[in-house]
Amino acid sequence: MSILTDTYTLNNGTKIPKVAFGTWQTPDGDVAYQAVSSALKFGYRHIDTAKIYGNEKSVGRAIADSDVKREDLWVTTKLPSQDKTRDLVLADFESSLSRLGLDYVDLYLIHAPWPWGEAGSKHFDEENAEAWKTLEELQKSGRVKSIGISNFDVHDMENILKIAEIKPVVNQIQYYIGFTEPKISKFAAEHDIRIEAYSPLATGDILNSEAIRKIAGRYNVSVAQLALRFTLQNGTVTLPKAISERHIQENTQLDFTINDDDMRTLNSMPDAAPAHFHNSTQG
């Protein structure tokens, strides 16, 4: 599948696979191990996890047991959002690297600008600045190839850019048809920060959209495939997640093109999954 080996060039010159295999809400143990093993078997070369997901050990074991060379993989993990001091960042990174069983990760993200449960309560500018400077240390050490952010709004990106010696390469945000974060996306594009689309299927809620189903039918693809292709044609890295082999494989079949008229329609749609959880800081 060429789409799984297609890449974007990031602002530091590295090439990131356009399609990632997400592991949020994938239970540790056999479920995560089998899901990642299947993803690698079907050609995914970009695996996304996080310390808070609790499945780094199983993700790492699946990578170790695969026949894919490490240099052919892109592995992302994330700093817990509440840990922003230098000591905590370094400790978290060491524990993630150990659980993954890797010598380095390709991308390390600050998972959110605020501790979970405090989203939107206030800004954590000084704390995020300290965390970012520590990520820069990690990149300079060679054990992280690229660094970035997740769930950062325009203010939080501005705060990082003011003090950054190394610019974030990506901002991973909630992004799907009808919820494309135009302010965040525009600012990121203006500063050459690539958007990564997590929950591109709104954790499955988008599958109930009759309007999207009609458009998908014109291409003889599923709603999921159309939704993923939409995010790619908007220039994002897309992060589908799945557990069953059928869905993991189906999500690789994205080598088709949505025409300009349909892209305009999709980009002007209201929220395709209004009942889905929304990040309150990204409205």
Secondary structure, DSSP 4 states (H G I P E B T S, - for coil): -HHHH-EEE-TTS-EEESB-EE-TT--TTHHHHHHHHHHHHTT--EEE--GGGT-HHHHHHHHHHSSS-GGG-EEEEEE-TT--SHHHHHHHHHHHHHHHT-S-EEEEEE--SS-TT-TTT---HHHHHHHHHHHHHHHHHTSEEEEEEES--HHHHHHHHHH-SS--SEEEEE-BTTB--HHHHHHHHHTT-EEEEESTTGGGGGGG-HHHHHHHHHTT--HHHHHHHHHHHTT-EEE-B-SSHHHHHHTT-------HHHHHHHHTPPPS-TTS---GGG-
